[in-house]
């Protein structure tokens, strides 16, 4: 759309216009029944450098080529036609066969551009960027039915049709030649670039969508809840790092055990874990799913068999991004005295208690649950993932007296500065008793309060409604409901029987519409309800640790760790 209005360098078409040949170009299109020479004769002007009709027609040709190539509707028609009928060919660059072995599937491949899956397109572009593949559009290849197709000829025909060029008229063939020249010199090259860009943008958006969905699933995973948890960050030579946190996520204790190769201190490791479990009354064991994960899982299994009196539950969790967190400024601020490796074990324990609260401390891109994430536009990816985190945080709601600054920063209406101000106020004055106290926080004005209040929870505060998602603006409506039911707030919240008897239509007003009233009644039925699923864990079958252990008709429980357009990864 913008192309005809873009500033142009002084090209041949511009020079021809300056020589007064633009009217001639229009006449050649409008008066095709006259010969080109007849139309060009009046434009001979030696002073302007037009010595004869040939020069006049050459100038008009340059103007028409630019005019044809910039027609918005024509470009759209050709672009759509080529998208549906063009194939993309990838070939290995001679001499790069061995070095680019990982791209061997694409050394000589052809596929319809509009049917190409996003992951395959991104693989081709990666191969090209790394210098192993060259990719070309094949416009003149047979179609899906193996019908010979000359795409270039059809595109030229579409240009001729678009400008109503009649090749039977004296000027018609001259114009048809210009249409052909325009295709070869201008349009084919530009559309080649545009189609590849369109494919790349489509593939990148698909990759961002996949990453966003996986991130959403990870953040919205079921929380185990406030239980004393022992986190294990598995390893071989460096040992298994152990951290214990209380039911609020606060660090209590740590250790390092060496049950695996090369130390093989297996029983000693079990004894250390048992001592920690008994000392701190641990209920959950969270095992990172990285290196030595299955061996560490077996260790905890043996511990449970040896000490059946311990009522503990073990769960393997994703440790994606734990190492990034442990070396971050956030972790250093939180645990300045602790070793980096122990911080990682704390993160693994916390992400079992509440995945959302812990994972927001990590750059979403570091969690690595996507496909070809480093090949896509990083700005778009970052923005898309930020929106996902924001949606998840606000969907669940935030306990303002327990939340970290990182979690609060994703609340609607908040930013990092405001989140830190809330924490500072909480540290200086103690827990918030009601939502109104939030207005005392520096820089938390009426607008920020209006946007954030419904997502901030105050548990066991002065006002029961503050623990729900009901916004303070709707408290007067709740008072009406209380009056109607003749109950106090403590009696009404969670009283499904009483609430089901109400007619939402009775409370509709100029301020509150029916959808808002239905939402409030639903929240009063189950105040502070968590949209995340109930917590449950997969039981891994012993003896199944590699592909060769799988047998036909086996039914196994597992954890989906990543989903891409080319398949799912299941532990």
N, C-alpha and C positions, 0 to 999 in steps of 0.2 A: 504493500500500500504506500509506503513512504518512499520507495525507490525513485519514482519520477520526480520527487521534490528534493532529492539529496543533492548537496553541492557537488558539481562535477568539475573535473579538470578540463582544460581547453582541448577537446578532442576534435576529430575530423567533422563530426556532426555539428559541433558548436561553431566551427569555422565556416561550415556551409550555411548555417543559419545567419551568421554575421554577414555573409555575402548575399543575403536576401533570397535564399533558395527554399525556405520553409513553405511558402505558398505553392511552389512547384511540386513539392512532395505530396501536398494535399490534393492537387489537381490530378496527379498521376493515379491516385486511389479513386477519385471521384469520376474521372473522365476516361475510363478504360477503353472506350470506343475509338479514341484518338491515338495516334502513334506516339511513342515517347519523344521522338525528335520534334514532332509538331508542337507538343506541349512545352518542350524545353527551349525552343527557338527564341521566344520573347525574353528569356532570362540571360541571354548572352550579354555580358557587360565587362568589357576589357578593363575598366577602371577597378572593378572588384575582383579581377583575376579570372573571370569566366570568359575564355576565348572562344569556346565553341559549345555545341550541344552535348558532346561527350563529357566535358568538364561539368556542365550543369547537371547532367544526369548522375554523374559520379557523386556530386554533392548531395543530390536528392536521395541517392541510394544510402549514404551514410546517415542521413536524417531518418529515413524510413527504418533502417536496421535498428537504430536506437529506439524509435517509436514502437516497433514490433516487440522488441525484447523487454520493454518496460510496461507493457500492457498487463495490468493486474489480473484481469479475468483470464487472459490467455495463459499466464504463468500458472495460475491455479489449476486450469484445465490440464495442462501438460504435466504438472506435478502429480496430480491425482492419477492420471493415466499411467505415468511411469511407475508410480508406487505400486500399482496393481499388476504391472506387466514386466517389471525389470527383475533381473537376478543379480545377486552379488557373488562375485568369484574371488576366492582367496588362493594365493599361490605362495610357495616358499621362495624367499629370495635366494638365488643360486649361491651355493657355498655355505648357507646357514642351516643346512639340514640337521647336522649333528648338534650344534649349539642350541637350536630351537626345537629340540625333540619334543618338548612338552606341548608344542602346537602341531604335532604331526597329523592330528585329525583334520587340520585345515590347510595342509600343504597343497592340496589340489581339490578344493570343494566348491560346489555351486549350489546356491539355494535362493528361492524366491525371497525378495527383500521384505515383502509384506507378511510372510509366513515365518520369518526367522525369530526364534525365541530370544528373549532379552539376554540370557546368560551366554548364548552362542555369539550374539552380536558383540557383547563386551569382550569376549575372548578374542574375537577377530581384531577389534580395535587395540586391545592390549598387545597382541602379536605384532601389529603394525607399528605401534609406538615403541616397542622394544627392538624393532629392526629385523624381525624374522619373517614377516608376511607383507605382501602387497595385496591390496584389495581393489577391485575394479567393478564398475557396474556394467552388466551385459544387457544392452538395450535391444540388440538384434538377434537374440537367441530364441529357439523354439519355446512355445508356451507349455503349460502343464499337460496339454493334450498332444504335445509334440507337433503342433501345427507351426509351420515356418512363419516367423513374424519379423518383419523389418520395422522395428520400433522407430528408427530415425525417419523412415519414409512416412509412417503414420503421423509422427509429430509434425513433419513439414506439411502434410495434408491438413492437419488441424489448424496450422497457422494460416494456410490459404483459405480455409473455410471461415475462420474467425474474422478475417478482413474482407470477406466476400470478393475474393479475387477470381475473375473469370478468365481462365487460360485461353478461351476461344476468342477473346477480344484482342485488339492490336497491342495494348499495354499489358495484358494479363500475363503473358509468359515472362515478360521482363520483371513483373512484380513477383511471380512465382519463383524466379531465380533468386530474388532478394530474400524471399521467405526461406529458401534452402540455405542461402549464405548466412542468414541470421541464426538459423538452427546450429549450423556447424561452428560458427565463430563465437557466438555469444551464449545462446540458450543452453546448448548441450553441456558445456563446461560448467555453467552456473548451476544448472539443475542437478548435475552429477554431485557437486559439492553439497547442495541443499538436501538431496535425498540421503546422503551419508550422514549429514548432520541430523536430519529428522530421525533416522534409525538410531543414532547415538543418543539423542535426547529421549526417545521412547525407551530405549534399553536402560538408560540411567534412571529414568523415573520409575520404571518397573523395579529396579534394584533398590531404590529408595523406599518404594512401597513395601517390598519384602522385608527390608531392614526395619522399617517402622512397625510392621505387623509383629515381627519377632520380638522387637523391643517392648511393644505393648504387652505381648503375652508374658514376657519375662517380668516386667514391672508389676503386672496384675496377677502374678502367681500367688497362690494361697499362702498367707502368713501362718507360721506355726503358733504365733502369739507369744505372750509374756511368760516364757519358761526359761529356767536356768539352762544354758546351752554350752556345750563344749565344742569348739571348732578345731578341726584338723586340716592343716595344709600339708598334703602328702609330699614326700620326696624320698630319694634313695640315699645318696652319699651325704647330703646335707641334713638328713633326718626329717622327721615329721614334726612340724611346728604345732604346738598345742596352746589354745587360749580358752579360758573360761569367762563367760559373761553372765551377769545376773538377769533377772526377768525384765529389767528395763534396758538391757543392752550395755550396761556399765561393765568395764573390764574388772575382773577379780584376780585372776591368776594365769600363769603360763608355764610352759615347759617345752623341752625338745626331746623327742625319743628317737631311737635308731633301730627299728625292728627289721629293716630290709637290708639288702646288700649294700655295702660290703660288711657292715658291722654285725648284722644278724642278732641284735639284742632283743629277741622276740618276747620272751617271757618277762624280761625286765621292763619292756615297754608296756606290756599289759598291766603289770603291777603299778607302774607310775600312773596310768590312766585310771585304774580302779581307785587309787588313793585320792586322786583329784575328784572323781565322781562322788565318792563317799563324803569327802570333806565339804564339798559345796552343794551336795544334794542335786546333782545334775540330772535333768530329765531327758534332754535331747543331745544327740551327737551329730554334728554337721560335718560331712566329709567333702572336701573339695574334689572336683572330678578331673583333675589334671594328672600329671605324672605320678605313678604309684598309687593311683586311686583305688583300683580293684584289690591290690594287695593290702592296702590300709583298711578297706571295707572287710576283708577276710579277717584281719587282726581284730576288729571290733566284734565281728561274729564270734570269734573264738573267746573273746573277753566275755560276751554275753552267755556263752555255753558254760564257761568256767564259773561264772558268778550269776547264776539264775535269780538270785535274790535282788539284783539291781533292776529296777523297773525303768529301763531306758529304751529310747527308740532312736535308731540311726537312720540318717537320710543323706544321700549323696546330692550335693547342690553344685550348680555351675560356679566355677571360680573365675569366670571371665572378668577381666578387669581388676581382680584383687591385687595383683602386683602393681598395677598402675595406681590404685588407691594408696597402697602401703608406702609408696615413694612420693606421694603428693604432699602439697603444703597443708591440705586439710587434715591428713593423717598425722603430719608432724605437729600441727597445732593441738590436735586432740590427744596424741600420745608422744610427747617430746622425749620421754625417758625410755621408750620401748624400742627394741630392734625392729627394723623394717619387716623382717619375716614374721614376727609376732603380730604386727599390725594386720598382715594379710590373713592370719588365722582368725583374728577378731572379726574381720570383715566377712569371712566365710561363716562364722557363727551367727553374726547379725543378719545376714541375708536369708537365713532360715527363719529367724524370728519375724522379720518384716522385710521382704525383698525390696519393696518400693523405697522405704526410708533409707536403706543402705546404698542401693544402686544409684540414687540421685547424686551421690557424692562423686560419682565417676563420670567423666566425659562419655556420653552415650556411644560415641564412635569407638571408644576403647573396649566396649563390651563385645564387639565382634560377632554379632549374630546376623550378618547379612551375606550378600554375595557380591563380589567385585567392588567392595566398598571404597577401595582406594582409587578405582578407575572412574568414579562418578564425580560430578561437580560437588566439591566439598562444602561450598557455601549453601547450596540447596539441601545437601544431606544434613548439614548441621542444623539448618532451620527446621527441616522436617522432623528430625529427631527431637529437637527442643520442644516442638509443638506436641509430640507424643508424650513426652515426660510431663509437660504442663497439663495435658488432658488427664493423664493417669492420676497425678497428685490431686487435682481438683475433684476428680470423680470419687476418690476415696475419702478426701478430707484430711485435715491435719490437726493433730492434738497440739495446740499452741504452747502448752506447758512442757511438752516432751520433745518437740521437733527440733532438728538441727537447723542451722542457718541455710544449709544447702536445700533442705526440703522446703523451708518457708519461702525461699527465693522463687520457687515455681508456682506459688499461690497467685491466683488472679489478682492483679492490682499491686503486687509486690515486685521488688527487684532486690539485688544483692545487698544494697545499702540499707533498705528498709528491713530486710530480714535480720541483718546484724543489729539494727537498732532495737528490734523486738527482743532479741537474745540479751542484749545489754540491759534493757529495762527489766527483763525477767530475772537476770542475775542480781541486779541491784535491789529490786523490790519484792522478790519472791514470785510464786506462781500467780497467774492472772485468775481473778475470782469470777469475772464476767467479761463479756465481749466489749462492753462500754469502756472498760479500762484500757483497751487497745488504743483509744483515741488520745491517751496521754503519751503514747510513744512518739518520739521526735520524728517529724516529717510524715507521720501517718495521718493525713488529713481526711476530710469527709469523703472525697472521691475514692481514695484508696480503701477506706473502711467500707464504703458501699460495695465496691467490687470484690472485696476479700471476705467479708464477715460470714457469708454463708458457707465458706469452705474451711473456716477455722472453728475447731471444736474446743470447748473447755469442759473437761470431765469433772464431775463432782464439784461444780461451782455453785454460785448463788442462784443461778437461773437454769432450771433443767433444760429449757429449750436451747441453751447455749451448747449443749452436747449433741445437738441434731444439726441437720442441714437447713433447717428453717431459718430464713434470713430475718434479722431484727425488724426489717420493714414490715414483715408479715405477722409480727407478734400480736398486733391489734386484732387480726383475723382469728388467731388462735384463741384470744379472749372471747370473741363471739361464739366460737365453737364450744368453749368451756361453759359459757352461759346457757347455750342451747342444751347441753348434756347434763347440766347441773352437777358437774364434777370439777375437782381441782386438777391441776396439771399433772400431779403425781399419779392420780387415779386414771387419767385419760391416756397418758403416754404408754403405748404398748397394749391398750385395751381394744383389741380388734373387734370384739362383739359390739361395744358401744359405738365405735367409729363406723362400722358397717351399716348401722341403722340410720346414719345421717344421709341426707340428700345434698350432694355438693352444690346443686343448683340454688339452694336456699341462701348460699353465701356469696353468690356472684354480685359484683358491684362494679362501679367505674374503675376502681383501683385494682380489683382482683378478678381476673377472668377464670373460666372453668378449668383450663389446664393447670394454672397455678394452684387452685384449690385442690384439685386431684393430687397434685404432687405433695402438698402439705399434709393431706389426709393419709397418703401412703407413708410419708415420713413419720407421722405420729403413730401409725400402726407398728412400724419397726424402726424406732428412733436410732439414729447413728448406724444404720445398717451398712455393712461393708459389701460393696459390689463384687469383691473378689470371691472365688470359690472356696469351699471348705477345704481344710488342709488334709492331704493324704499323701502317702509315699509309695513308691514302687518297690517291690521285693525282687531283688536280682537273684536269678537262679545260680546256685553254686556250680562251678566247673565250666561256666560259659564265659570265656574271656576273649576269644578270638573267633574269626569267621569260621574256621575249620571245626569249631565246637558245635556249630549249628547243625541240626538235623531236620529232615523233612517232617512237616506236621507238628514241629515244636511250637508251643504257645508260651510266649515270654512276656513279662511285664518290663517296661522300660520307661525312660524319660526322653522326650523329644527335646534335643538341645538346640536344633537349628532347622529352619525350613527354608528352602530355596525353590526357584522355579524348576530346578532339575532334580529335586528329590528332598527327602527329609533325613536328618541325621538323628539317630536314636541310640542312646546309651543303654 
